[in-house]
Amino acid sequence: MAQRQAATGRALALSILLHAALVVMALAAWWQWRDDPVPATLAIEAAVVDARELDGLPPSRPAPVVAEPEPAQVPEPAPVEPPPPAEPDRSAELLAEQREAERQQQVAAERLEDERRAREAEQAQRDAEAKRAAEVKRQAEAKRQADAKQAADAKRRAEEQRLAAEKLAKEKAAAAAARQQDERESELRRRLAAEERGAAIRSGPAADLWKAQIRARIERAWIRPPSARLGVECDVSVTQVPGGEVTSVRVESCTGGDDALRSSVETAVYRASPLPLPPDPSLFERNLRLTFRPND
């Protein structure tokens, strides 16, 4: 709006200047016509002589011949220049020119205003795009930071869970080891106690009676070989299962005989299987060491 008012003011000033120039031109033309010079008239001086005065002159002296004055030449009047033709009335033309100038100025002002608005709109669009780009960048940065924080939190939680799992596993392993240690110690104490009881029992009369029953059965199952002499004595290792079934026999040493005696003793042990069971299960021995002394 301010630019449009300025353009209108400039157009009005231009119109006033044009009218002033027209007035000055008209005054100059009138002044030139008023000061045209009047043609000058030439003056001739002459003396007038009376004819009666000529009669008194001596004859020897001729009268001077007076030349007749030439008629005065009247200068021809200078041609009067006709006044310059009146300037045509250019008011309408000047008004049209003024209006055209005003219109052009208004068009130029409107064009400038349109260009200004276009520049402002373009600048506003650039500002909006820059703002959108900055917002997108800010959101992307915020999302990146949030993702990084989430990843860091997830990593931290995973590390905490791993440490907690390792701690729990260690605690479980320690508890299991302690439990196993307690179980082993309990089993060891139980076995020691059982062995102590078994040793006490095996060293008692019940164990002697059970082993005597085993030897008696083996002796009954023994078939003396022809090469066996009197006073045979053999140390025999016997392995059995809890039911008394013999799994292996080995004659450690044997006196008063040969290989046939050894073979006959092994055969007798297998024939005596299953061996008699002890009256007390705690007396059972998987590996027996017996002394075989058959009666003659």
C-alpha positions as CSV (number, residue, x, y, z in Angstrom):
1,M,0.0,0.0,0.0
2,A,2.8,2.4,0.8
3,Q,4.5,1.8,-2.5
4,R,1.2,2.4,-4.4
5,Q,0.8,5.7,-2.6
6,A,4.4,6.7,-3.5
7,A,3.8,5.8,-7.1
8,T,0.6,7.9,-7.1
9,G,2.5,10.9,-5.6
10,R,5.2,10.6,-8.2
11,A,2.6,10.6,-11.0
12,L,1.0,13.8,-9.6
13,A,4.4,15.5,-9.4
14,L,5.1,14.6,-13.0
15,S,1.8,16.0,-14.1
16,I,2.4,19.3,-12.3
17,L,5.9,19.6,-13.9
18,L,4.4,19.0,-17.4
19,H,1.8,21.8,-16.9
20,A,4.5,24.2,-15.6
21,A,6.6,23.4,-18.7
22,L,3.7,24.2,-21.0
23,V,3.1,27.6,-19.3
24,V,6.7,28.5,-19.6
25,M,6.8,27.7,-23.3
26,A,3.7,29.8,-24.0
27,L,5.2,32.8,-22.1
28,A,8.4,32.6,-24.1
29,A,6.6,32.6,-27.4
30,W,4.5,35.6,-26.5
31,W,7.5,37.6,-25.3
32,Q,9.4,37.0,-28.6
33,W,6.5,38.2,-30.7
34,R,6.1,41.4,-28.6
35,D,9.8,42.6,-29.0
36,D,10.0,42.5,-32.9
37,P,12.0,45.8,-34.0
38,V,10.3,48.7,-36.0
39,P,12.0,49.6,-39.3
40,A,14.2,52.8,-39.1
41,T,13.8,55.9,-41.5
42,L,17.0,57.6,-42.9
43,A,17.2,61.5,-42.6
44,I,19.0,63.8,-45.3
45,E,20.2,67.3,-44.4
46,A,20.0,70.0,-47.2
47,A,20.3,73.8,-47.5
48,V,17.5,75.9,-49.2
49,V,18.8,78.7,-51.6
50,D,16.6,81.7,-52.6
51,A,16.8,82.6,-56.3
52,R,16.7,86.4,-55.7
53,E,20.0,86.2,-53.8
54,L,21.5,84.7,-56.9
55,D,21.1,88.1,-58.9
56,G,23.5,90.0,-56.6
57,L,26.4,87.8,-57.3
58,P,29.2,89.1,-59.6
59,P,29.2,87.8,-63.1
60,S,32.7,86.6,-62.9
61,R,31.6,84.4,-60.3
62,P,29.3,81.9,-61.6
63,A,26.6,80.9,-59.5
64,P,27.1,77.8,-58.0
65,V,25.1,75.1,-59.4
66,V,23.1,73.6,-56.7
67,A,22.3,70.2,-57.4
68,E,18.8,69.3,-56.9
69,P,18.3,67.2,-53.9
70,E,17.6,63.7,-54.7
71,P,14.3,62.6,-53.4
72,A,14.6,61.0,-50.1
73,Q,14.5,57.3,-50.4
74,V,11.9,56.0,-48.2
75,P,13.0,52.7,-46.9
76,E,10.7,50.0,-47.6
77,P,9.0,48.9,-44.5
78,A,10.4,45.7,-43.2
79,P,8.2,42.8,-43.8
80,V,6.1,42.2,-40.8
81,E,6.4,38.6,-39.8
82,P,3.1,37.1,-39.0
83,P,2.7,36.1,-35.4
84,P,3.5,32.5,-34.8
85,P,0.6,30.3,-34.9
86,A,-1.0,29.6,-31.6
87,E,0.1,26.5,-30.0
88,P,-2.5,23.8,-30.3
89,D,-4.3,22.8,-27.2
90,R,-2.5,19.7,-25.9
91,S,-4.3,19.6,-22.7
92,A,-6.2,16.4,-23.7
93,E,-3.0,14.9,-25.0
94,L,-1.1,15.9,-21.9
95,L,-3.9,14.6,-19.8
96,A,-3.9,11.3,-21.7
97,E,-0.1,11.2,-21.4
98,Q,-0.4,11.9,-17.7
99,R,-3.0,9.2,-17.3
100,E,-0.9,6.8,-19.3
101,A,2.1,7.6,-17.2
102,E,0.0,7.1,-14.1
103,R,-1.3,3.9,-15.5
104,Q,2.2,2.7,-16.3
105,Q,3.4,3.8,-12.9
106,Q,0.5,1.9,-11.4
107,V,1.2,-1.1,-13.5
108,A,4.9,-0.9,-12.5
109,A,3.9,-0.4,-8.9
110,E,1.5,-3.4,-9.1
111,R,4.2,-5.4,-10.8
112,L,6.7,-4.5,-8.1
113,E,4.0,-5.3,-5.5
114,D,3.4,-8.7,-7.2
115,E,7.1,-9.4,-7.4
116,R,7.4,-8.4,-3.7
117,R,4.6,-10.7,-2.8
118,A,6.0,-13.4,-4.9
119,R,9.4,-13.0,-3.2
120,E,7.7,-13.0,0.2
121,A,5.7,-16.1,-0.8
122,E,8.9,-17.8,-2.1
123,Q,10.8,-16.8,1.1
124,A,7.9,-18.0,3.2
125,Q,7.9,-21.3,1.3
126,R,11.6,-21.6,1.7
127,D,11.3,-20.8,5.4
128,A,8.5,-23.4,5.7
129,E,10.5,-26.0,3.9
130,A,13.5,-25.1,6.1
131,K,11.3,-25.4,9.2
132,R,9.9,-28.7,8.0
133,A,13.4,-30.0,7.2
134,A,14.6,-28.9,10.6
135,E,11.6,-30.6,12.2
136,V,12.2,-33.7,10.3
137,K,15.9,-33.6,11.2
138,R,14.9,-33.0,14.9
139,Q,12.5,-35.9,14.8
140,A,15.1,-38.1,13.2
141,E,17.7,-37.1,15.8
142,A,15.2,-37.6,18.6
143,K,14.2,-41.1,17.1
144,R,17.9,-41.9,16.8
145,Q,18.6,-40.9,20.4
146,A,15.5,-42.8,21.5
147,D,16.6,-45.9,19.5
148,A,20.1,-45.6,20.9
149,K,18.7,-45.3,24.4
150,Q,16.4,-48.2,23.9
151,A,19.2,-50.3,22.5
152,A,21.4,-49.2,25.4
153,D,18.7,-50.1,27.9
154,A,18.0,-53.4,26.1
155,K,21.8,-54.2,26.2
156,R,22.0,-53.1,29.9
157,R,18.9,-55.3,30.7
158,A,20.4,-58.2,28.7
159,E,23.7,-57.7,30.6
160,E,21.9,-57.6,33.9
161,Q,19.9,-60.7,33.0
162,R,23.1,-62.5,31.9
163,L,24.8,-61.5,35.2
164,A,21.8,-62.5,37.2
165,A,21.6,-65.8,35.3
166,E,25.3,-66.4,35.8
167,K,24.9,-65.5,39.5
168,L,21.9,-67.8,39.8
169,A,23.7,-70.6,37.9
170,K,26.7,-70.1,40.2
171,E,24.4,-70.2,43.2
172,K,22.6,-73.2,41.9
173,A,25.9,-74.9,41.1
174,A,27.3,-74.0,44.5
175,A,24.1,-75.3,46.2
176,A,24.2,-78.4,44.1
177,A,27.9,-78.9,44.9
178,A,27.2,-78.3,48.5
179,R,24.3,-80.7,48.4
180,Q,26.4,-83.3,46.6
181,Q,29.2,-82.7,49.1
182,D,26.7,-83.2,51.9
183,E,25.3,-86.2,50.1
184,R,28.8,-87.6,49.6
185,E,29.8,-86.9,53.2
186,S,26.5,-88.4,54.3
187,E,27.0,-91.4,52.1
188,L,30.6,-91.7,53.3
189,R,29.5,-91.4,56.9
190,R,26.8,-94.0,56.2
191,R,29.2,-96.3,54.5
192,L,31.8,-95.8,57.3
193,A,29.1,-96.5,59.8
194,A,27.9,-99.5,57.8
195,E,31.5,-100.7,57.4
196,E,32.1,-100.3,61.0
197,R,28.9,-102.2,61.8
198,G,29.8,-104.8,59.2
199,A,33.3,-105.1,60.5
200,A,32.0,-105.4,63.9
201,I,29.4,-108.0,62.7
202,R,31.9,-109.7,60.4
203,S,34.3,-110.1,63.2
204,G,31.6,-111.6,65.4
205,P,30.3,-115.1,65.6
206,A,27.5,-114.6,63.1
207,A,30.0,-113.9,60.3
208,D,32.1,-116.8,61.2
209,L,29.0,-119.0,61.2
210,W,28.0,-117.7,57.7
211,K,31.5,-118.3,56.2
212,A,31.6,-121.8,57.8
213,Q,28.3,-122.5,56.0
214,I,29.8,-121.4,52.7
215,R,33.0,-123.5,53.2
216,A,30.8,-126.5,54.1
217,R,28.8,-126.2,50.9
218,I,31.9,-125.9,48.8
219,E,33.5,-128.9,50.5
220,R,30.4,-130.9,49.8
221,A,30.5,-130.0,46.2
222,W,34.3,-130.8,45.9
223,I,35.4,-133.9,44.1
224,R,38.8,-134.9,45.1
225,P,41.2,-135.4,42.2
226,P,43.5,-138.5,42.3
227,S,46.6,-136.3,42.6
228,A,45.4,-134.6,45.7
229,R,47.4,-135.4,48.9
230,L,46.4,-135.1,52.5
231,G,46.4,-131.7,54.2
232,V,45.2,-129.7,51.2
233,E,44.8,-126.0,51.9
234,C,43.8,-123.4,49.3
235,D,43.2,-119.7,49.5
236,V,40.2,-118.8,47.2
237,S,38.8,-115.4,46.1
238,V,35.1,-115.6,45.3
239,T,32.9,-112.8,43.8
240,Q,29.2,-113.1,44.3
241,V,26.0,-111.0,43.7
242,P,23.6,-110.2,46.6
243,G,21.5,-113.3,45.8
244,G,24.6,-115.5,46.4
245,E,25.2,-116.3,42.7
246,V,28.9,-116.8,42.1
247,T,30.3,-114.7,39.2
248,S,34.0,-115.5,39.4
249,V,36.5,-117.8,41.3
250,R,40.2,-117.5,41.5
251,V,42.5,-119.9,43.5
252,E,45.2,-117.7,44.9
253,S,47.4,-120.4,46.4
254,C,47.1,-124.1,47.0
255,T,49.3,-126.5,49.0
256,G,49.4,-130.3,48.7
257,G,48.2,-130.4,45.1
258,D,48.7,-129.5,41.5
259,D,46.6,-127.8,38.7
260,A,44.1,-130.6,38.9
261,L,43.5,-129.6,42.6
262,R,43.1,-126.0,41.6
263,S,40.6,-126.8,38.9
264,S,38.6,-129.1,41.2
265,V,38.4,-126.3,43.9
266,E,37.1,-123.8,41.3
267,T,34.6,-126.3,40.0
268,A,33.4,-127.0,43.5
269,V,32.8,-123.3,44.2
270,Y,30.7,-122.9,41.0
271,R,28.8,-126.1,41.9
272,A,28.0,-124.7,45.4
273,S,26.5,-121.5,43.8
274,P,24.3,-119.9,44.9
275,L,26.1,-119.6,48.2
276,P,24.2,-119.5,51.5
277,L,22.9,-116.0,52.4
278,P,24.0,-114.3,55.6
279,P,21.4,-114.2,58.4
280,D,22.0,-110.4,58.5
281,P,22.1,-108.5,55.2
282,S,24.8,-106.3,56.6
283,L,27.1,-109.3,56.7
284,F,27.0,-109.7,53.0
285,E,30.3,-109.3,51.2
286,R,30.6,-109.2,47.5
287,N,34.2,-110.3,47.5
288,L,34.9,-113.2,49.8
289,R,38.3,-114.6,50.6
290,L,38.0,-118.2,51.9
291,T,40.4,-120.8,53.1
292,F,39.5,-124.2,51.6
293,R,40.5,-127.1,53.9
294,P,38.6,-130.2,52.9
295,N,38.4,-132.9,55.5
296,D,40.2,-136.1,54.6
